[in-house]
Amino acid sequence: MERIDLLITGIGRLVTPPGNAPRCGQQMKQLDIIIDAALAIREGIIVAFGTSQDVLELMRDLEVVETIDVGGRMVTPGLVDPHTHLVHGGSREHELALKRSGVSYLDILAQGGGILNTVQSTREANEQELYDKACRSLNEMLLNGVTTVEAKSGYGLTLEDELKQLRVAKRLNDTHPVEIVSTFMGAHAVPLAYKGRPEEYIDLIVNEMVPKVAEEELAEFCDVFCEKGVFSIEQSRRILLKGKECGLLPKIHADEIEPLGGAELASEIGAISAEHLLSATDKGFAAMAEHGVIPVLLPGTSFNLGLAKHARARDMIDTYELPVALATDYNPGSCPTESIQLIMMLASLNLKMTPEEILTACTINAANALGRGESIGSIAVGKRADLTIFDAPNLAYLPYHFGINHTFGVIKNGNVIVWDRTIVAKESGKEEGAR
């Protein structure tokens, strides 16, 4: 080690979950905390961290290209948002009055609204319009401290429109500082053209969409909205197994509204994650724990839909020792927010999670829900230098002082991308693009 590209000093509190594996149960509360810390980066990789005294001693005879002082602020791993519907057209604020008057999410969908409304808007938008809209949302996520984002398709529901969404996500990954992890979700709803003929649409997904997405390498994962009135257990199994056959790892929207058995299906087929889970049963939790399925909880969705129940995070953590992850579920209908810090507050308020559990859920567990625990999600020598700098004295301050953005800075792959709450640079090595 002859040179250090970036030395970060003045870290009042460095906080990270340890290791690369998902943190289960009580492990979620266990964090490594270093007071008065420093951290060294070379070629985008963390090469040293610890107390300021120890790190500066290591640096004494090395060339340090750049040093930044974070002024006593708190540094954590870069936040990971493992469930979003980033690329879409339009918005659905007109549905707000319907929801507040008691019309259910599934009833709006059955009337041709909801997801199907966004499908129409997405089909009408060209790739540049979708790119520009998604880029603005991605900037908000970055400014909130997020360095890696999952993006699902599912608002096209034709081969070409699904490919259009995924191509936009790929372009964003090539041009924007935030890393995009793509998920194919053609099974988000049955389009109006196939109303009353869902099996024909599933044939289209299985025979044409999944193979084409895999051939063009546009996604890593395949997801299905497994829910009453949308896709059944049997239909979901068929789609996800076809995805697996083509190299797309399974994820599943499971047991969000009805206890259909999506959590058990996730366990049966070896899904990397099961998401939502508001109505999942004890049997489903036990199966997930046995088969290593990560629960991705979305407290913003139950909050925005005005639901009386929320995901049973405490049972998942305390009884079943599951590695809970958190995500925004950013989408135009049930959770139109890019703020992971709002989700942190709601996880504290409605899921009864501790600040330590929340950070673990938004870092190493979220990274593992995307198959990236070896490279991101914790601060460790040899891992990518993805870091979030918070203008907060400690973790508890984040959900406590709610409604504002606490992020002061963001470092992605060793490059300063956000400083003093402003996007200041694009990631080195990426193409020029809109910010």
C-alpha positions in Angstrom: 0.0 0.0 0.0 2.0 3.0 -1.3 -0.8 5.6 -1.7 -4.1 6.6 -0.2 -6.6 8.3 -2.5 -8.8 9.7 0.2 -8.4 10.0 4.0 -11.5 10.8 6.0 -10.8 12.4 9.4 -12.9 14.1 12.0 -15.4 11.2 12.3 -17.2 11.8 15.6 -18.8 8.4 15.5 -18.2 5.5 13.0 -21.1 3.0 13.2 -21.4 -0.2 11.3 -22.8 -3.7 11.5 -19.9 -6.2 11.5 -19.2 -8.8 8.8 -20.8 -9.6 5.4 -23.6 -12.0 6.3 -27.2 -11.0 7.1 -27.6 -10.1 10.8 -30.4 -12.2 12.4 -32.5 -11.7 15.4 -30.6 -10.2 18.3 -27.5 -9.7 16.1 -29.4 -6.8 14.5 -28.7 -4.8 17.7 -25.0 -5.4 17.7 -23.0 -2.7 16.0 -19.3 -1.7 16.0 -18.9 1.9 17.1 -15.6 3.8 17.0 -15.5 7.3 18.6 -13.1 9.8 17.0 -12.4 7.7 14.0 -10.7 8.0 10.6 -10.9 5.9 7.4 -8.6 5.4 4.4 -9.6 4.6 0.8 -7.6 3.4 -2.1 -9.0 2.8 -5.6 -12.6 2.9 -4.2 -11.9 0.3 -1.5 -11.6 0.7 2.3 -8.0 -0.1 3.2 -8.0 1.0 6.9 -10.3 2.4 9.6 -10.2 2.8 13.3 -9.4 5.4 15.9 -7.9 8.6 14.4 -4.7 7.9 16.3 -4.3 4.4 14.9 -5.2 5.3 11.3 -3.0 8.4 11.2 -0.1 6.4 12.5 -0.6 3.9 9.6 -0.7 6.8 7.1 2.5 8.5 8.4 4.8 7.3 5.6 2.2 7.0 2.8 1.3 9.5 0.1 -2.2 10.8 0.8 -3.8 12.4 -2.3 -6.8 14.0 -0.5 -7.9 14.5 3.1 -11.4 15.5 4.1 -12.6 16.4 7.6 -16.2 15.6 8.3 -16.4 17.9 11.3 -17.3 15.4 14.0 -20.3 14.0 12.1 -21.4 10.3 12.2 -20.4 8.0 9.4 -22.2 4.7 8.5 -22.2 2.4 5.5 -24.0 3.8 2.5 -27.7 3.1 2.8 -29.2 0.4 0.6 -32.9 0.6 -0.7 -33.7 -3.0 -1.7 -37.3 -2.5 -3.0 -38.4 0.3 -5.3 -40.4 0.8 -8.4 -38.1 3.6 -9.6 -38.9 3.8 -13.4 -42.5 4.7 -14.2 -44.6 7.4 -15.9 -47.2 9.7 -14.3 -48.5 9.9 -10.8 -51.6 9.0 -8.9 -52.5 11.8 -6.6 -56.1 11.6 -7.8 -56.5 8.3 -6.0 -55.8 9.9 -2.6 -59.4 10.9 -2.1 -60.6 7.4 -3.0 -58.3 5.8 -0.5 -59.3 8.2 2.2 -63.0 7.5 1.6 -62.4 3.8 2.3 -61.9 2.3 -1.2 -59.3 -0.5 -0.9 -56.1 -0.8 -2.9 -57.3 -4.0 -4.5 -60.7 -2.5 -5.3 -59.0 0.5 -7.1 -57.0 -2.1 -9.1 -60.1 -4.1 -10.0 -61.7 -0.9 -11.4 -58.7 -0.4 -13.8 -56.9 2.1 -11.6 -53.9 1.7 -9.4 -51.1 -0.2 -11.1 -53.0 -0.3 -14.4 -53.3 3.5 -14.4 -49.5 3.8 -14.1 -49.1 1.2 -16.8 -50.9 3.5 -19.2 -48.8 6.5 -18.3 -45.6 4.4 -18.6 -46.6 3.0 -22.0 -47.2 6.6 -23.2 -43.8 7.9 -22.0 -40.7 7.5 -24.1 -37.4 6.3 -22.7 -36.0 9.8 -22.3 -39.0 11.0 -20.3 -38.8 7.9 -18.1 -35.1 8.4 -17.6 -35.5 12.1 -16.7 -38.3 11.4 -14.2 -36.4 8.4 -12.6 -33.2 10.5 -12.4 -34.9 13.2 -10.4 -36.1 10.5 -7.9 -32.7 8.9 -7.8 -31.1 12.3 -6.9 -33.5 12.5 -4.0 -32.5 9.1 -2.8 -28.8 9.9 -3.1 -29.3 13.1 -1.1 -31.0 11.0 1.6 -27.9 8.9 1.9 -28.7 5.9 -0.4 -25.9 4.5 -2.5 -27.5 1.4 -4.0 -31.1 1.0 -5.1 -33.2 -1.9 -6.5 -35.5 -1.0 -9.4 -38.4 -3.2 -10.5 -40.2 -3.1 -13.8 -43.9 -4.0 -13.9 -45.5 -0.9 -15.3 -45.2 -2.0 -18.9 -47.0 -5.4 -19.0 -46.0 -5.9 -22.6 -42.7 -7.3 -23.8 -41.5 -4.0 -25.3 -42.7 -1.8 -22.5 -41.1 -4.0 -19.8 -37.9 -4.0 -21.8 -38.2 -0.2 -22.0 -38.4 0.2 -18.2 -35.4 -2.2 -17.7 -33.3 -0.4 -20.4 -33.9 2.9 -18.6 -32.8 1.4 -15.3 -29.7 0.0 -17.1 -28.9 3.5 -18.5 -29.3 5.0 -15.1 -26.9 2.5 -13.7 -24.4 3.5 -16.4 -24.8 7.3 -15.9 -25.8 8.0 -12.3 -23.6 7.7 -9.2 -26.1 5.4 -7.4 -25.9 1.7 -8.3 -29.1 0.3 -9.8 -30.0 -3.4 -9.3 -32.7 -4.4 -11.7 -35.6 -6.7 -11.1 -38.0 -8.0 -13.8 -41.6 -7.8 -12.5 -43.9 -8.4 -15.5 -46.1 -10.2 -13.1 -47.2 -7.0 -11.3 -50.8 -7.1 -12.6 -52.8 -8.7 -15.3 -53.2 -6.1 -18.1 -56.6 -5.0 -19.3 -56.0 -6.7 -22.7 -55.9 -10.0 -20.8 -58.8 -9.4 -18.4 -60.4 -12.7 -17.7 -57.6 -14.6 -19.4 -54.7 -14.5 -16.9 -53.2 -17.8 -18.0 -52.6 -16.4 -21.5 -50.7 -13.4 -20.0 -48.7 -15.8 -17.8 -47.8 -17.7 -21.0 -46.5 -14.5 -22.4 -44.4 -13.8 -19.3 -43.0 -17.3 -19.2 -42.5 -17.9 -23.0 -41.4 -14.5 -24.1 -40.7 -11.9 -21.4 -38.5 -13.9 -19.0 -36.3 -15.4 -21.8 -35.8 -12.0 -23.5 -35.0 -10.2 -20.3 -32.4 -12.9 -19.5 -31.0 -12.9 -23.0 -30.4 -9.1 -22.9 -29.1 -9.3 -19.3 -31.4 -6.5 -18.2 -32.2 -7.9 -14.7 -30.8 -10.0 -11.9 -34.0 -10.9 -10.2 -37.6 -11.9 -11.0 -40.5 -10.8 -8.8 -44.3 -11.5 -8.7 -47.2 -9.8 -7.0 -48.5 -12.9 -5.3 -51.8 -11.7 -3.9 -55.6 -12.5 -4.0 -57.0 -11.2 -7.2 -53.6 -10.7 -8.8 -51.4 -13.8 -9.1 -52.1 -17.0 -7.2 -49.5 -19.3 -5.5 -49.5 -21.7 -8.5 -49.2 -18.9 -11.0 -46.4 -17.2 -9.0 -44.5 -20.5 -8.7 -44.6 -21.1 -12.4 -43.3 -17.6 -13.2 -40.6 -17.6 -10.6 -39.3 -21.1 -11.5 -39.1 -20.0 -15.1 -37.1 -17.0 -14.0 -34.8 -19.2 -12.0 -34.3 -21.5 -14.9 -33.2 -18.5 -17.0 -30.8 -17.2 -14.3 -33.1 -14.6 -12.6 -33.1 -15.1 -8.9 -36.6 -15.1 -7.3 -38.0 -12.4 -5.1 -41.7 -12.2 -4.2 -44.3 -9.6 -3.1 -45.7 -11.9 -0.4 -48.8 -11.8 1.9 -49.2 -8.1 1.7 -53.0 -7.9 2.0 -54.2 -11.6 2.4 -52.3 -14.5 4.0 -52.0 -16.4 0.7 -48.9 -18.3 1.5 -46.3 -16.2 -0.3 -43.8 -16.5 2.5 -44.0 -20.3 2.3 -43.6 -20.2 -1.5 -40.6 -17.9 -1.2 -39.0 -20.6 1.1 -40.0 -23.5 -1.2 -38.4 -22.0 -4.3 -35.3 -20.5 -2.6 -36.2 -16.8 -3.0 -33.5 -14.4 -1.8 -36.2 -12.2 -0.2 -40.0 -12.0 0.5 -41.3 -8.5 0.6 -44.2 -6.7 2.4 -45.4 -9.6 4.6 -48.1 -7.7 6.5 -50.3 -10.7 6.6 -47.7 -13.5 6.7 -48.3 -16.3 9.2 -46.1 -17.9 11.9 -45.8 -20.8 9.5 -44.5 -18.5 6.8 -42.0 -16.9 9.2 -40.7 -20.3 10.4 -40.3 -21.5 6.8 -38.4 -18.3 5.9 -36.0 -18.7 8.8 -35.4 -22.3 7.9 -34.5 -21.5 4.3 -32.7 -18.2 4.7 -35.2 -15.9 3.1 -34.7 -12.2 4.0 -37.9 -10.3 4.9 -37.9 -6.9 3.3 -40.4 -4.7 5.2 -42.0 -1.6 3.8 -43.6 0.5 6.6 -44.2 3.5 4.4 -46.8 1.5 2.4 -48.9 0.5 5.3 -48.6 4.0 6.7 -49.7 5.6 3.4 -52.5 3.2 2.8 -53.8 4.0 6.3 -53.8 0.4 7.3 -54.4 -0.6 10.9 -51.9 -3.4 10.8 -48.2 -3.4 10.1 -45.6 -6.0 9.4 -44.8 -8.0 12.6 -41.1 -7.0 12.8 -40.8 -7.8 16.5 -42.0 -11.4 16.0 -39.7 -11.8 13.0 -36.7 -10.5 14.9 -37.3 -11.8 18.5 -39.1 -15.1 17.9 -38.0 -16.3 14.4 -34.6 -14.6 14.3 -35.0 -13.4 10.8 -32.7 -10.8 9.2 -35.1 -8.0 8.6 -34.4 -5.4 5.9 -36.2 -2.1 5.2 -37.0 -0.3 2.0 -39.0 2.6 0.7 -41.2 0.8 -1.8 -41.0 4.0 -3.8 -43.9 3.9 -6.3 -46.6 6.2 -7.6 -49.5 4.6 -5.8 -49.1 3.0 -2.4 -45.9 4.7 -1.3 -44.8 7.8 -3.3 -41.7 8.7 -1.3 -38.0 8.5 -2.0 -37.1 9.2 1.7 -35.4 6.2 3.4 -35.1 8.4 6.5 -38.9 8.6 6.6 -38.9 4.8 6.5 -36.5 4.7 9.4 -38.9 6.8 11.5 -41.9 4.7 10.6 -39.9 1.5 11.4 -39.3 3.0 14.9 -42.9 4.2 15.3 -44.9 1.4 13.8 -42.6 -1.6 13.6 -41.1 -0.9 17.1 -37.6 -1.4 15.8 -34.6 0.0 17.7 -32.2 2.5 16.0 -29.5 -0.2 15.9 -31.9 -2.7 14.2 -32.9 0.0 11.8 -29.4 0.8 10.6 -28.7 -2.9 10.2 -31.9 -3.3 8.2 -30.9 -0.4 5.9 -27.3 -1.6 5.4 -26.0 -5.1 5.6 -29.4 -6.9 5.6 -30.6 -4.7 2.7 -27.3 -5.4 0.8 -27.8 -9.2 1.3 -31.4 -8.9 0.0 -29.7 -7.8 -3.3 -27.0 -10.4 -3.1 -24.3 -7.8 -2.4 -23.3 -8.4 1.2 -19.7 -9.3 0.2 -19.1 -5.9 -1.3 -21.3 -3.3 0.5 -23.5 -2.9 3.6 -20.8 -2.6 6.2 -17.5 -0.8 6.8 -14.7 -3.3 6.5 -11.3 -3.5 4.9 -11.6 -4.8 1.4 -15.2 -3.6 0.9 -16.3 -0.8 -1.4 -16.1 2.6 0.1 -19.8 3.4 0.1 -20.4 5.7 3.1 -23.1 8.1 4.4 -22.1 11.1 6.5 -25.0 12.1 8.9 -25.3 15.5 10.6 -26.5 13.7 13.7 -24.8 12.9 17.0 -25.9 9.3 17.2 -28.2 6.7 15.6 -31.2 7.4 17.8 -31.3 11.0 16.5 -32.3 9.9 13.0 -35.8 8.5 13.8 -36.1 10.9 16.8 -35.8 14.2 14.8 -38.1 13.3 11.9 -39.3 15.1 8.8 -35.9 16.4 7.7 -32.9 15.0 5.8 -29.9 14.4 8.1 -27.5 13.5 5.3 -24.5 15.8 5.1 -22.4 13.8 2.6 -22.3 10.7 0.6 -19.2 8.8 -0.7 -19.7 6.2 -3.4 -16.9 3.9 -4.5 -14.5 6.2 -2.8 -15.7 9.4 -4.6 -17.3 12.3 -2.8 -20.7 12.6 -4.5 -22.7 14.7 -2.0 -21.2 17.3 0.3 -23.0 19.8 2.4 -26.3 18.4 1.2 -25.5 19.1 -2.4 -24.7 16.7 -5.3 -21.1 17.8 -6.2 -19.8 15.1 -8.5 -20.6 12.1 -10.6 -19.0 8.8 -9.9 -15.6 8.4 -11.7 -15.7 6.1 -14.6 -19.4 6.5 -15.4 -20.7 8.2 -18.5 -21.8 11.8 -18.5 -25.5 12.1 -17.8 -28.2 14.2 -16.1 -27.9 14.7 -12.4 
